Amino acid sequence: MDFLTLFLIYLCFVLAVTALLCLCSGRRESFLTRSVNRASQVLSLVVPTQLQRVTHQALHRLFHTRSCLFVVLHIALQAAVFGEYTWEVFVYCWELQFHLLPLLLPYLLLAGNLGCFLLCSRANPGNIVLVLFENRKKKCYKSHFLVLSLVSFAGRVTKSNAASLVKVYAYDGVLFQRGLVCPTCTVEKPARSKHCSVCGTCVHRFDHHCVWVNNCIGACNAGVFLLYLLSLTATAGAVAAVTAAFLIQVLLLSNIMHGTYLDAQGQEQPVEIPFLVQHLFLTFPRIVFMLGFVILLTLVLGGYSCFSLYLALTNQTTNEWCKSRRFGGSPHLPSEPCDRPVVYKNIYSKGIWRNLKEIFNPPTVLVRKKK
C-alpha cells in the first residue's frame, strides 16, 4: 500500500504545516520565525551569492509586486480539475444514470465563484472618483446634492478622499493612532487603513493583499472576497462529493467489497479499505488523484473560510487580528506610562448582524459637492 501510505503522509504533513503557520503567524518572535532566520543564515554561507540574488529577486517579484502568475495558476488549476471532472467523472456518472442536478451543481458554483473572482481581481482603484469629476465637468448633478461614494472597490485612500475617510471609523488609540501620516502617500492615515507595499497605495479598512486575485482586499470588496472563498470551498466540496459518489457506486456495482485476494504470502485475505483504494487508483488513477487534491483543497479552504467568516462576524480584518496578537508582547504604548498596561478591545464590533451588514454594505463617505 505504497500509494495510500504516501498520500496519508503527504496529507498530514500539509495540514501540520498549515496549522503551524496559523499558530505562529501572529507572534512577533515565534519559534518558526527564529528557525527560518537561522536556516537562512546557514544557507547563505553555502549557496552562491548570485543564486541568492536571483532567488531573492524571484521571490520579491512573486510576493511583493503585482503579478498575474498566481492568477494564471489559479485558473489553470480550476481548468485542470473541471477538465478531468467533465471528460471522465461527468460522463461516467451520466452513464450510471446519476441525477442531473448534483452533476451540474459544481458548474453552477463555479460560475458564481468566477463572478466573485472577477469582482475581486478587476477592481479599478479610483474609478468612482474619476466618474464624479467627469460628472462634475458635465454638470450632471444639482447643487447641494449629497454624493454617496465609496471611492473605488478596494477603498483606496488618496489625497482627495483622506479627509472624508478619516471620519468613517474612530481611532481606538491602540492599533490606530490619530495624526499618523503615511510616509509614502503623504496623507493622514484613516483608522483601519494600511499602506500596501505591493499596490503602492493606502487601502481603507485594509485586510490583506491576496496574490490569488492580484489585488488588495479592502472596505468595498471584503464581502465579495468572503463570497469568493465560500463559493470556492463549496465548488471543491461539490466536485469531491460527486467524484466520491461515483467511485463508491463503481465499487458497489463491481461487488468487489465482498471478495477476497491473495497477499504476498499466497494467503487468501478479505478485501479491506487499503485494497479498495489501491484498486481504484490502478483503475482510475487521474480521478483518484483529483479526488485527493480536491479533498485537501476543501479542508484548507474550509479552514480559511471559517477564519474569514469569524473575522466578518466580529468586524475584524486580518491586519487587525495579527496586530492585536502581536500587541500582547508590548506592555504599553510609547505615549503611555510604563506601569499602565494597555488592553486591546475591538471597538468596531456592533453585533453579528450589523457586522455582516457592514461587510457587504460598508459605511459610505458623504462628499458634498458645491455648485
NUMI-134838 format. One line per 5 residues: number of its first residue (from 1); their letters; for each residue y, x, z of N, C-alpha, C, O. Coordinates in steps of 0.02 Angstrom, whole numbers. Example, Ala and Ser with C-alpha at 12.3 -4.5 7.8 and 13.67 -1.06 7.14 Angstrom:
2
1	AS	-284 660 390 -225 615 390 -165 660 390 -166 712 423 | -112 642 354 -53 684 357 2 645 394 57 670 402
! end
This chain:
371
1	MDFLT	-60 42 0 0 0 0 63 43 0 106 36 43 | 67 90 -49 124 135 -51 189 98 -65 241 111 -34 | 186 51 -112 247 16 -132 276 -24 -74 335 -19 -60 | 234 -63 -40 258 -105 15 285 -63 72 337 -79 101 | 250 -8 87 273 36 142 340 67 125 385 67 167
6	LFLIY	347 94 65 410 125 46 467 75 43 523 90 63 | 452 15 20 505 -36 16 528 -57 86 588 -65 98 | 481 -65 133 500 -83 201 539 -27 234 587 -40 271 | 519 36 222 557 92 250 627 94 221 675 106 257 | 633 83 156 699 82 124 741 25 151 801 34 163
11	LCFVL	712 -34 159 749 -91 185 773 -78 256 831 -93 272 | 730 -52 299 750 -37 368 804 17 370 849 13 411 | 799 66 326 849 119 325 918 92 305 968 109 336 | 920 51 253 984 23 230 1015 -21 283 1075 -18 296 | 974 -64 315 1000 -108 367 1023 -69 428 1074 -86 459
16	AVTAL	987 -15 445 1007 26 503 1073 62 489 1116 65 533 | 1080 89 429 1143 122 411 1201 73 411 1255 89 434 | 1190 13 383 1242 -38 383 1263 -58 453 1323 -64 468 | 1214 -68 497 1230 -85 567 1267 -29 602 1312 -41 641 | 1247 34 588 1281 91 618 1353 96 596 1398 110 636
21	LCLCS	1365 85 531 1434 86 506 1476 31 537 1534 42 553 | 1447 -28 546 1485 -84 576 1502 -69 649 1556 -85 672 | 1455 -38 686 1467 -23 756 1518 32 766 1556 32 814 | 1519 79 720 1562 138 728 1628 133 690 1670 176 697 | 1637 79 651 1696 75 609 1760 69 649 1813 93 627
26	GRRES	1757 37 707 1818 26 745 1833 79 797 1884 73 832 | 1793 130 803 1804 181 853 1839 241 822 1822 264 768 | 1889 264 859 1930 318 832 1890 383 828 1892 417 776 | 1854 401 881 1815 463 882 1743 444 896 1718 456 951 | 1710 415 848 1641 394 858 1594 453 844 1613 504 816
31	FLTRS	1532 443 865 1481 494 852 1471 504 777 1460 560 754 | 1474 449 739 1465 454 667 1521 495 635 1508 536 591 | 1583 484 658 1639 521 629 1633 595 645 1643 637 601 | 1616 612 707 1608 682 725 1552 714 686 1557 772 665 | 1497 677 676 1440 705 639 1458 719 567 1440 771 539
36	VNRAS	1494 672 536 1515 682 466 1562 741 460 1556 780 413 | 1609 747 506 1657 803 504 1621 870 511 1636 918 476 | 1573 873 558 1536 936 567 1493 952 507 1488 1009 486 | 1461 900 478 1421 912 419 1464 936 361 1443 979 322 | 1525 908 354 1570 930 301 1591 1003 311 1596 1041 263
41	QVLSL	1602 1022 373 1620 1092 386 1563 1139 369 1575 1194 342 | 1502 1119 385 1444 1161 368 1434 1166 293 1422 1220 266 | 1440 1109 258 1430 1109 186 1485 1148 150 1473 1176 97 | 1545 1150 178 1600 1186 146 1586 1261 144 1615 1297 102 | 1543 1285 189 1526 1356 188 1473 1373 136 1465 1431 117
46	VVPTQ	1437 1322 113 1381 1333 67 1400 1311 -4 1385 1346 -53 | 1432 1254 -10 1449 1227 -77 1506 1267 -107 1554 1282 -72 | 1502 1284 -170 1557 1321 -203 1623 1282 -201 1623 1221 -200 | 1677 1319 -200 1744 1289 -194 1759 1244 -254 1787 1190 -245 | 1740 1265 -313 1753 1225 -372 1717 1158 -370 1744 1106 -388
51	LQRVT	1654 1159 -346 1616 1098 -340 1646 1052 -287 1647 991 -295 | 1671 1082 -232 1704 1042 -181 1766 1008 -209 1779 949 -195 | 1805 1044 -249 1866 1017 -277 1850 959 -325 1883 907 -323 | 1799 968 -366 1780 915 -414 1754 854 -376 1771 797 -394 | 1713 865 -325 1687 809 -286 1743 772 -250 1744 710 -248
56	HQALH	1790 810 -222 1846 778 -187 1888 737 -235 1909 681 -218 | 1900 764 -294 1940 727 -344 1903 664 -367 1934 612 -376 | 1837 669 -375 1799 610 -397 1799 556 -343 1808 497 -359 | 1789 576 -280 1790 526 -226 1859 496 -217 1866 436 -204 | 1911 538 -224 1979 512 -218 1994 462 -274 2026 411 -263
61	RLFHT	1970 477 -334 1982 431 -390 1944 366 -381 1967 313 -401 | 1885 369 -350 1844 309 -341 1872 263 -286 1876 203 -295 | 1891 293 -229 1906 253 -170 1980 251 -152 1999 212 -109 | 2021 293 -183 2092 296 -164 2138 283 -223 2199 292 -216 | 2112 263 -278 2153 242 -335 2122 179 -365 2062 167 -359
66	RSCLF	2163 140 -398 2138 79 -429 2095 98 -489 2120 128 -537 | 2032 80 -486 1985 97 -540 1942 36 -555 1925 -3 -510 | 1924 29 -618 1882 -28 -639 1808 -12 -635 1766 -52 -656 | 1791 47 -609 1720 67 -608 1678 19 -567 1624 -2 -589 | 1702 1 -507 1663 -44 -465 1662 -115 -493 1613 -151 -484
71	VVLHI	1715 -134 -527 1715 -200 -560 1662 -202 -615 1625 -251 -622 | 1659 -148 -655 1608 -144 -707 1538 -143 -677 1493 -176 -702 | 1529 -106 -622 1464 -104 -588 1446 -172 -561 1389 -193 -565 | 1496 -207 -533 1485 -274 -507 1460 -321 -562 1411 -357 -552 | 1493 -320 -619 1474 -363 -675 1406 -343 -703 1366 -385 -722
76	ALQAA	1394 -277 -706 1330 -253 -734 1271 -274 -689 1219 -293 -715 | 1279 -271 -624 1226 -293 -579 1212 -367 -586 1154 -388 -588 | 1266 -407 -589 1256 -479 -599 1222 -494 -666 1179 -537 -670 | 1243 -458 -718 1212 -468 -783 1138 -449 -783 1097 -484 -812 | 1121 -394 -749 1051 -373 -746 1008 -424 -708 953 -441 -730
81	VFGEY	1034 -447 -651 996 -495 -611 986 -561 -649 930 -587 -652 | 1040 -587 -678 1034 -651 -712 999 -644 -780 971 -692 -805 | 1001 -585 -809 961 -574 -869 887 -578 -854 849 -611 -890 | 866 -545 -800 796 -549 -780 777 -619 -758 723 -644 -773 | 823 -652 -722 810 -721 -699 803 -768 -758 760 -812 -758
86	TWEVF	845 -760 -809 844 -806 -866 784 -796 -910 751 -844 -929 | 769 -733 -926 717 -719 -976 647 -723 -948 599 -731 -986 | 639 -717 -882 571 -719 -854 563 -776 -804 522 -820 -814 | 601 -775 -749 591 -823 -696 604 -894 -720 563 -939 -710 | 661 -905 -754 679 -972 -777 627 -998 -827 607 -1056 -824
91	VYCWE	604 -955 -873 556 -976 -923 489 -993 -891 459 -1045 -906 | 466 -950 -845 402 -964 -811 407 -1028 -769 360 -1068 -769 | 462 -1036 -734 470 -1096 -692 473 -1159 -735 447 -1212 -716 | 504 -1154 -793 507 -1211 -838 437 -1230 -863 420 -1289 -869 | 396 -1179 -877 328 -1192 -898 286 -1222 -842 240 -1261 -854
96	LQFHL	302 -1204 -780 267 -1231 -722 295 -1298 -700 274 -1326 -649 | 343 -1325 -738 372 -1391 -727 408 -1396 -660 401 -1444 -622 | 449 -1344 -646 494 -1347 -589 550 -1398 -603 566 -1412 -661 | 579 -1425 -550 636 -1470 -559 695 -1431 -589 705 -1372 -575 | 733 -1465 -631 787 -1431 -668 845 -1411 -622 875 -1358 -632
101	LPLLL	862 -1452 -573 920 -1439 -531 914 -1374 -492 961 -1335 -492 | 857 -1360 -459 852 -1295 -424 856 -1236 -472 881 -1182 -454 | 832 -1245 -534 836 -1190 -582 908 -1177 -605 927 -1121 -619 | 948 -1231 -609 1017 -1224 -632 1066 -1207 -576 1122 -1186 -589 | 1044 -1215 -513 1089 -1202 -457 1117 -1131 -456 1176 -1123 -444
106	PYLLL	1077 -1079 -469 1107 -1011 -471 1162 -1004 -524 1211 -969 -512 | 1155 -1038 -582 1207 -1034 -633 1270 -1070 -611 1325 -1046 -625 | 1263 -1126 -576 1322 -1162 -551 1359 -1120 -499 1420 -1116 -499 | 1321 -1089 -454 1352 -1046 -404 1383 -985 -436 1436 -962 -413 | 1352 -959 -488 1380 -901 -523 1446 -918 -555 1493 -878 -554
111	AGNLG	1451 -978 -584 1515 -999 -615 1570 -1002 -563 1626 -978 -576 | 1556 -1031 -505 1606 -1033 -453 1624 -964 -427 1682 -950 -413 | 1574 -921 -421 1586 -853 -398 1629 -814 -446 1674 -777 -425 | 1616 -821 -511 1657 -786 -561 1729 -811 -561 1775 -772 -572 | 1738 -877 -548 1806 -903 -543 1844 -872 -485 1901 -852 -492
116	CFLLC	1811 -868 -426 1843 -837 -368 1854 -762 -380 1904 -734 -359 | 1807 -730 -414 1813 -659 -430 1874 -646 -474 1911 -598 -462 | 1885 -688 -524 1942 -680 -568 2007 -691 -530 2056 -656 -542 | 2009 -741 -486 2070 -754 -448 2086 -696 -402 2145 -680 -393 | 2035 -663 -374 2047 -607 -329 2068 -544 -368 2114 -509 -348
121	SRANP	2034 -531 -423 2045 -468 -459 2104 -470 -507 2133 -418 -522 | 2123 -530 -531 2176 -534 -580 2243 -555 -549 2287 -579 -585 | 2250 -546 -484 2313 -563 -452 2369 -520 -481 2360 -460 -490 | 2426 -550 -495 2482 -516 -526 2539 -510 -475 2578 -556 -468 | 2544 -454 -439 2595 -449 -387 2665 -457 -415 2683 -427 -465
126	GNIVL	2705 -499 -380 2774 -511 -401 2782 -561 -456 2838 -570 -480 | 2729 -593 -477 2733 -638 -534 2778 -698 -520 2819 -717 -562 | 2770 -727 -461 2810 -786 -445 2883 -768 -437 2927 -808 -454 | 2897 -708 -411 2967 -686 -404 3000 -680 -472 3057 -700 -482 | 2962 -652 -519 2990 -645 -586 3004 -713 -618 3054 -722 -652
131	VLFEN	2958 -760 -606 2969 -827 -633 3031 -859 -603 3069 -894 -637 | 3042 -848 -538 3101 -876 -506 3165 -848 -536 3213 -885 -546 | 3166 -783 -550 3225 -754 -579 3236 -779 -651 3293 -789 -672 | 3180 -789 -687 3188 -817 -754 3214 -888 -752 3257 -907 -791 | 3188 -927 -704 3213 -995 -697 3286 -996 -676 3324 -1041 -694
136	RKKKC	3305 -946 -637 3375 -944 -616 3420 -930 -675 3475 -958 -680 | 3398 -887 -721 3438 -872 -779 3444 -933 -824 3496 -945 -855 | 3390 -972 -827 3391 -1031 -870 3421 -1092 -835 3428 -1145 -865 | 3438 -1083 -771 3469 -1137 -732 3424 -1200 -732 3447 -1255 -746 | 3360 -1188 -717 3312 -1243 -717 3304 -1273 -648 3255 -1308 -635
141	YKSHF	3350 -1261 -603 3345 -1290 -537 3414 -1317 -518 3465 -1296 -545 | 3414 -1362 -472 3477 -1391 -448 3504 -1349 -390 3468 -1310 -360 | 3567 -1359 -375 3598 -1322 -321 3568 -1343 -255 3548 -1400 -245 | 3565 -1293 -208 3540 -1303 -140 3467 -1327 -141 3446 -1364 -96 | 3429 -1308 -191 3359 -1326 -195 3317 -1275 -157 3326 -1215 -167
146	LVLSL	3273 -1298 -112 3231 -1253 -74 3169 -1236 -114 3129 -1280 -131 | 3162 -1172 -130 3105 -1150 -169 3053 -1122 -121 3066 -1076 -83 | 2993 -1151 -124 2938 -1127 -82 2898 -1077 -123 2864 -1095 -171 | 2902 -1014 -104 2868 -962 -143 2827 -919 -97 2845 -907 -39 | 2771 -896 -123 2729 -851 -85 2732 -780 -111 2695 -737 -89
151	VSFAG	2775 -768 -157 2790 -701 -182 2726 -664 -199 2709 -614 -167 | 2692 -689 -249 2632 -659 -278 2569 -682 -242 2572 -707 -186 | 2513 -672 -275 2449 -695 -248 2430 -655 -187 2406 -684 -138 | 2439 -590 -188 2418 -548 -132 2472 -542 -80 2461 -511 -28 | 2531 -572 -90 2584 -569 -40 2617 -501 -37 2625 -474 18
156	RVTKS	2635 -472 -93 2665 -406 -93 2735 -408 -62 2773 -455 -74 | 2750 -357 -23 2815 -352 10 2860 -309 -33 2843 -251 -47 | 2917 -335 -53 2966 -298 -92 3033 -302 -57 3041 -338 -7 | 3082 -265 -82 3148 -266 -52 3181 -334 -58 3224 -352 -17 | 3161 -373 -108 3192 -438 -118 3165 -491 -71 3198 -542 -59
161	NAASL	3104 -481 -45 3074 -533 -3 3059 -509 68 3035 -549 109 | 3072 -446 84 3054 -419 150 3090 -457 206 3060 -472 258 | 3154 -472 195 3192 -506 248 3164 -576 262 3165 -598 319 | 3138 -609 211 3109 -675 221 3039 -672 252 3022 -713 294 | 3000 -622 231 2932 -616 257 2932 -595 331 2884 -610 366
166	VKVYA	2984 -562 354 2988 -543 424 2988 -604 469 2966 -600 527 | 3012 -661 444 3017 -722 484 2953 -763 486 2948 -813 522 | 2903 -744 447 2842 -784 442 2800 -778 506 2780 -828 535 | 2786 -716 527 2745 -704 586 2785 -668 639 2829 -627 625 | 2769 -684 702 2802 -650 758 2770 -582 769 2711 -571 753
171	YDGVL	2808 -536 797 2783 -470 815 2750 -474 884 2780 -500 931 | 2688 -449 888 2653 -454 952 2672 -397 1000 2654 -399 1059 | 2708 -347 976 2729 -292 1018 2675 -242 1034 2687 -193 1069 | 2615 -252 1008 2559 -207 1021 2536 -175 955 2542 -115 945 | 2509 -217 912 2488 -192 846 2546 -187 798 2547 -144 754
176	FQRGL	2595 -231 805 2651 -233 759 2716 -232 798 2729 -273 842 | 2758 -183 781 2822 -172 815 2879 -191 769 2877 -178 709 | 2930 -222 797 2989 -240 759 3031 -178 742 3037 -132 783 | 3059 -178 683 3105 -125 663 3072 -66 629 3107 -19 609 | 3006 -66 622 2973 -10 587 2985 -16 512 2982 -71 484
181	VCPTC	2998 40 480 3012 42 408 2957 81 374 2937 135 396 | 2931 53 319 2881 88 279 2913 149 246 2961 141 209 | 2888 209 259 2920 268 230 2913 273 154 2952 307 121 | 2864 238 127 2855 240 54 2896 187 18 2931 202 -30 | 2892 125 43 2929 70 11 3001 64 36 3042 30 6
186	TVEKP	3017 98 93 3083 95 124 3106 24 138 3163 7 125 | 3061 -19 163 3077 -87 182 3051 -98 253 3004 -65 274 | 3082 -143 289 3058 -161 356 2990 -195 350 2981 -241 311 | 2944 -172 390 2876 -197 386 2870 -263 424 2880 -264 484 | 2854 -318 389 2842 -381 424 2779 -376 467 2736 -334 455
191	ARSKH	2776 -419 517 2716 -421 559 2655 -438 517 2658 -480 472 | 2599 -405 533 2535 -414 500 2532 -384 430 2485 -395 393 | 2583 -345 411 2583 -313 346 2561 -240 352 2560 -212 407 | 2544 -211 296 2523 -141 296 2533 -113 226 2526 -148 176 | 2549 -49 223 2556 -16 158 2488 4 132 2450 38 167
196	CSVCG	2472 -16 72 2408 3 40 2420 65 -2 2459 64 -50 | 2387 118 17 2396 181 -20 2364 178 -89 2384 217 -134 | 2316 133 -99 2284 128 -165 2329 92 -214 2339 115 -270 | 2357 35 -193 2402 -4 -236 2473 23 -235 2513 8 -280 | 2490 63 -183 2557 92 -180 2611 42 -161 2668 50 -182
201	TCVHR	2594 -9 -121 2644 -58 -101 2623 -89 -35 2565 -85 -15 | 2672 -120 -1 2657 -155 62 2631 -225 46 2656 -258 0 | 2582 -246 84 2549 -311 73 2558 -354 134 2543 -332 190 | 2582 -414 124 2593 -461 180 2526 -488 204 2483 -508 165 | 2517 -488 270 2454 -507 303 2395 -469 271 2347 -498 246
206	FDHHC	2402 -403 273 2353 -359 241 2286 -363 276 2282 -358 337 | 2234 -374 237 2166 -374 264 2131 -308 248 2114 -270 293 | 2120 -295 185 2092 -231 164 2099 -226 88 2116 -275 55 | 2085 -167 62 2083 -158 -11 2010 -159 -32 1970 -118 -9 | 1992 -206 -75 1923 -214 -97 1913 -180 -164 1945 -199 -214
211	VWVNN	1869 -130 -166 1857 -95 -229 1818 -138 -278 1821 -127 -338 | 1781 -188 -252 1739 -229 -297 1781 -278 -337 1760 -298 -392 | 1838 -298 -312 1883 -340 -351 1944 -301 -375 1986 -327 -411 | 1947 -237 -355 2000 -191 -378 2069 -218 -360 2115 -216 -401 | 2076 -244 -299 2140 -272 -279 2142 -276 -203 2090 -273 -170
216	CIGAC	2202 -284 -177 2210 -295 -105 2194 -368 -88 2202 -413 -129 | 2171 -378 -27 2161 -445 0 2218 -457 49 2222 -425 101 | 2261 -504 31 2321 -517 71 2328 -590 89 2279 -627 90 | 2390 -610 102 2403 -677 128 2380 -731 80 2352 -782 101 | 2391 -721 16 2382 -776 -32 2315 -777 -67 2300 -825 -102
221	NAGVF	2273 -725 -59 2207 -728 -89 2151 -718 -38 2094 -707 -57 | 2168 -721 28 2116 -714 79 2067 -773 76 2007 -763 84 | 2093 -834 65 2048 -892 60 2003 -888 0 1944 -905 4 | 2030 -866 -56 1989 -859 -117 1937 -805 -107 1880 -811 -131 | 1956 -751 -72 1908 -697 -60 1851 -721 -15 1794 -702 -26
226	LLYLL	1867 -762 34 1814 -790 77 1767 -834 36 1706 -830 45 | 1794 -875 -8 1752 -916 -52 1711 -871 -99 1654 -887 -115 | 1741 -816 -121 1705 -769 -164 1644 -741 -128 1590 -737 -156 | 1653 -720 -65 1598 -693 -26 1543 -745 -14 1484 -731 -23 | 1564 -805 6 1515 -858 20 1477 -878 -43 1416 -889 -41
231	SLTAT	1513 -884 -99 1479 -903 -162 1433 -847 -186 1380 -861 -214 | 1453 -785 -176 1410 -729 -197 1347 -727 -154 1292 -714 -180 | 1353 -739 -89 1295 -741 -46 1249 -799 -64 1188 -791 -67 | 1279 -857 -78 1239 -915 -97 1204 -904 -164 1147 -925 -173 | 1238 -870 -210 1207 -856 -275 1146 -811 -267 1093 -825 -295
236	AGAVA	1154 -757 -229 1097 -712 -218 1041 -748 -181 983 -738 -197 | 1058 -790 -132 1007 -827 -96 971 -877 -140 910 -886 -133 | 1008 -911 -185 976 -959 -230 928 -924 -279 873 -949 -291 | 949 -867 -306 905 -829 -350 842 -807 -313 787 -811 -339 | 852 -783 -251 794 -761 -212 747 -819 -196 686 -812 -199
241	AVTAA	775 -877 -180 734 -935 -163 693 -959 -222 633 -972 -216 | 724 -964 -281 688 -987 -341 635 -937 -361 579 -956 -379 | 652 -872 -358 603 -820 -376 544 -820 -328 487 -814 -350 | 558 -825 -263 503 -827 -214 460 -889 -223 399 -886 -217 | 491 -946 -239 453 -1007 -251 407 -999 -312 351 -1023 -312
246	FLIQV	432 -965 -363 391 -953 -423 331 -910 -406 275 -925 -427 | 341 -855 -369 286 -810 -353 235 -844 -308 175 -834 -315 | 258 -884 -261 212 -922 -218 172 -972 -259 112 -981 -247 | 205 -1004 -307 169 -1052 -350 116 -1016 -391 62 -1044 -402 | 131 -956 -414 82 -917 -452 21 -901 -409 -36 -907 -432
251	LLLSN	33 -882 -346 -22 -867 -301 -64 -929 -287 -125 -925 -283 | -31 -985 -279 -68 -1046 -265 -111 -1068 -324 -167 -1090 -316 | -84 -1061 -384 -121 -1080 -444 -179 -1033 -458 -231 -1054 -483 | -171 -970 -442 -225 -921 -454 -280 -924 -402 -334 -897 -412 | -266 -957 -345 -315 -964 -291 -339 -896 -265 -395 -889 -240
256	IMHGT	-295 -846 -272 -315 -778 -252 -315 -770 -176 -347 -725 -149 | -278 -813 -141 -272 -805 -69 -338 -819 -33 -347 -797 24 | -382 -854 -65 -447 -869 -34 -502 -822 -59 -561 -833 -45 | -483 -771 -96 -532 -725 -123 -542 -663 -79 -515 -659 -24 | -579 -616 -105 -593 -553 -70 -584 -496 -119 -578 -506 -180
261	YLDAQ	-582 -435 -92 -576 -375 -134 -614 -318 -101 -628 -321 -41 | -630 -266 -140 -666 -208 -115 -615 -154 -97 -574 -136 -139 | -619 -127 -37 -573 -74 -16 -598 -7 -40 -646 -3 -79 | -566 48 -17 -583 115 -41 -654 135 -19 -685 177 -52 | -678 107 35 -747 122 58 -799 77 26 -858 83 42
266	GQEQP	-779 33 -19 -826 -11 -52 -845 -72 -12 -892 -108 -29 | -809 -85 43 -824 -143 84 -782 -202 62 -724 -194 41 | -810 -261 67 -776 -322 48 -729 -344 103 -749 -352 160 | -665 -354 85 -614 -373 132 -578 -437 110 -570 -447 50 | -558 -479 157 -520 -539 138 -450 -520 115 -421 -470 137
271	VEIPF	-423 -560 70 -357 -546 43 -304 -557 97 -303 -610 130 | -260 -508 107 -205 -513 154 -139 -506 118 -136 -495 57 | -85 -513 157 -18 -512 127 -3 -446 90 23 -449 34 | -18 -387 118 -5 -325 80 -39 -324 12 -10 -300 -37 | -101 -349 9 -136 -350 -55 -102 -399 -103 -98 -384 -163
276	LVQHL	-78 -456 -78 -43 -504 -121 21 -474 -149 37 -484 -208 | 58 -438 -107 120 -407 -130 106 -355 -184 140 -352 -235 | 54 -315 -173 36 -265 -223 14 -298 -288 31 -274 -342 | -24 -351 -282 -47 -387 -342 12 -415 -381 14 -410 -443 | 60 -445 -346 119 -473 -380 160 -417 -411 187 -426 -466
281	FLTFP	166 -361 -377 206 -306 -404 174 -277 -467 210 -259 -514 | 109 -273 -469 75 -248 -529 77 -299 -586 76 -281 -645 | 80 -364 -568 81 -416 -620 151 -430 -645 162 -436 -705 | 199 -435 -599 270 -448 -616 314 -395 -584 350 -410 -537 | 312 -333 -609 349 -279 -575 425 -291 -573 457 -281 -521
286	RIVFM	453 -312 -629 526 -320 -631 548 -379 -588 600 -375 -555 | 509 -433 -587 527 -491 -546 523 -474 -471 567 -494 -433 | 471 -439 -451 464 -421 -380 520 -372 -360 548 -378 -305 | 536 -325 -403 590 -278 -387 656 -315 -381 696 -301 -336 | 669 -362 -427 730 -402 -424 731 -443 -360 783 -450 -329
291	LGFVI	674 -471 -341 672 -511 -280 689 -469 -218 726 -491 -175 | 661 -409 -215 678 -365 -159 751 -347 -158 781 -344 -104 | 781 -336 -216 852 -319 -220 896 -377 -197 942 -367 -159 | 882 -437 -221 924 -494 -204 914 -515 -130 960 -540 -99 | 854 -504 -103 844 -518 -31 887 -470 11 920 -491 58
296	LLTLV	885 -406 -7 926 -357 28 1000 -374 20 1039 -369 68 | 1020 -392 -41 1089 -410 -53 1110 -472 -13 1166 -475 12 | 1065 -520 -8 1081 -581 30 1091 -565 104 1136 -592 136 | 1049 -520 131 1057 -502 202 1122 -465 214 1158 -480 263 | 1139 -417 171 1201 -379 180 1262 -423 171 1308 -423 212
301	LGGYS	1262 -462 116 1319 -506 103 1324 -561 155 1379 -581 174 | 1267 -585 179 1268 -637 230 1300 -612 294 1339 -648 326 | 1284 -550 314 1315 -522 373 1390 -513 365 1429 -528 411 | 1410 -487 307 1482 -477 295 1519 -543 289 1576 -549 310 | 1486 -593 260 1517 -659 255 1527 -691 324 1578 -722 337
306	CFSLY	1478 -682 368 1485 -708 436 1543 -673 472 1580 -705 509 | 1549 -608 461 1604 -571 492 1672 -596 464 1719 -605 503 | 1676 -605 399 1738 -630 369 1753 -701 392 1812 -718 403 | 1702 -742 400 1713 -810 425 1737 -809 497 1778 -850 517 | 1710 -763 536 1733 -756 605 1807 -736 607 1845 -762 648
311	LALTN	1827 -690 564 1898 -670 561 1941 -729 540 1996 -738 567 | 1917 -770 493 1956 -827 471 1963 -879 527 2017 -907 537 | 1909 -892 564 1911 -942 617 1954 -920 675 1981 -962 711 | 1962 -855 685 2004 -829 739 2071 -805 715 2110 -777 754 | 2086 -814 650 2150 -794 622 2164 -720 633 2217 -701 659
316	QTTNE	2116 -679 613 2124 -607 615 2112 -579 546 2083 -612 502 | 2135 -519 535 2120 -482 474 2076 -423 492 2070 -403 550 | 2044 -394 441 2004 -335 453 2046 -278 481 2024 -242 525 | 2106 -271 455 2152 -219 480 2167 -230 554 2167 -182 592 | 2181 -292 574 2197 -307 644 2136 -298 689 2142 -274 745
321	WCKSR	2078 -317 664 2016 -310 703 2002 -237 718 1986 -219 774 | 2009 -194 666 1998 -122 676 2051 -92 722 2035 -51 766 | 2113 -112 713 2166 -86 756 2157 -107 829 2168 -68 874 | 2136 -169 839 2127 -193 908 2070 -156 943 2073 -145 1003 | 2019 -137 906 1964 -98 936 1986 -27 951 1968 1 1003
326	RFGGS	2025 3 905 2049 71 918 2099 71 975 2105 120 1011 | 2135 15 984 2186 13 1035 2156 19 1105 2192 37 1152 | 2092 5 1111 2061 13 1176 2061 84 1201 2054 96 1261 | 2068 132 1155 2070 202 1175 2139 225 1197 2145 281 1223 | 2190 184 1186 2258 202 1205 2278 162 1266 2285 101 1261
331	PHLPS	2289 193 1324 2304 155 1384 2373 123 1384 2384 76 1421 | 2419 148 1344 2487 120 1344 2522 138 1279 2501 184 1244 | 2573 101 1264 2615 115 1207 2663 172 1223 2676 185 1282 | 2691 206 1172 2738 259 1187 2799 234 1225 2829 272 1264 | 2819 171 1215 2878 144 1248 2863 114 1316 2909 92 1351
336	EPCDR	2798 111 1336 2779 80 1398 2767 134 1451 2750 190 1434 | 2777 117 1514 2761 165 1567 2687 182 1568 2645 141 1549 | 2671 243 1589 2601 265 1588 2558 226 1636 2498 220 1625 | 2588 200 1691 2548 164 1740 2544 89 1725 2519 51 1767 | 2567 68 1667 2566 -2 1648 2519 -12 1589 2540 -1 1532
341	PVVYK	2457 -33 1600 2411 -42 1544 2431 -101 1500 2457 -151 1525 | 2419 -93 1437 2435 -145 1388 2370 -176 1364 2325 -141 1342 | 2366 -241 1367 2307 -278 1346 2324 -315 1282 2372 -353 1279 | 2283 -304 1230 2296 -338 1166 2272 -410 1169 2218 -423 1194 | 2313 -455 1144 2295 -525 1140 2315 -551 1071 2371 -539 1048
346	NIYSK	2269 -587 1040 2283 -614 974 2329 -674 981 2308 -728 1003 | 2392 -666 961 2441 -720 968 2443 -764 906 2481 -812 904 | 2404 -747 855 2408 -783 792 2357 -839 786 2360 -880 740 | 2309 -841 832 2258 -893 829 2287 -959 854 2319 -962 906 | 2276 -1013 815 2303 -1079 830 2248 -1132 835 2263 -1192 831
351	GIWRN	2187 -1110 843 2131 -1158 842 2093 -1152 777 2121 -1130 726 | 2031 -1173 778 1987 -1162 720 2014 -1196 657 2019 -1164 605 | 2031 -1260 662 2051 -1296 602 2118 -1272 575 2126 -1267 514 | 2165 -1258 619 2230 -1234 596 2224 -1163 568 2260 -1144 522 | 2178 -1124 596 2167 -1057 569 2139 -1060 498 2160 -1023 454
356	LKEIF	2090 -1104 488 2062 -1112 421 2114 -1138 372 2117 -1117 314 | 2156 -1184 395 2208 -1210 352 2257 -1155 332 2280 -1154 275 | 2272 -1110 378 2318 -1055 362 2287 -1007 312 2323 -978 272 | 2221 -998 315 2189 -952 268 2195 -979 197 2210 -941 151 | 2184 -1043 188 2186 -1072 121 2255 -1098 101 2268 -1109 42
361	NPPTV	2299 -1107 150 2367 -1128 136 2414 -1089 181 2440 -1115 230 | 2425 -1025 164 2464 -981 208 2536 -1005 215 2561 -1040 172 | 2569 -984 270 2639 -1004 280 2682 -981 222 2677 -924 200 | 2725 -1025 199 2768 -1008 143 2835 -981 168 2853 -989 226 | 2869 -949 122 2935 -920 136 2987 -964 105 2985 -977 45
366	LVRKK	3034 -988 144 3088 -1029 118 3143 -985 92 3174 -947 130 | 3156 -989 28 3208 -950 -3 3259 -998 -32 3244 -1033 -80 | 3319 -1000 -5 3370 -1047 -27 3409 -1015 -85 3440 -963 -78 | 3406 -1048 -141 3441 -1025 -200 3510 -1056 -203 3517 -1117 -201 | 3561 -1015 -208 3629 -1040 -211 3649 -1052 -284 3619 -1026 -331
371	K	3698 -1093 -290 3719 -1114 -357 3753 -1056 -392 3774 -1063 -449
! end
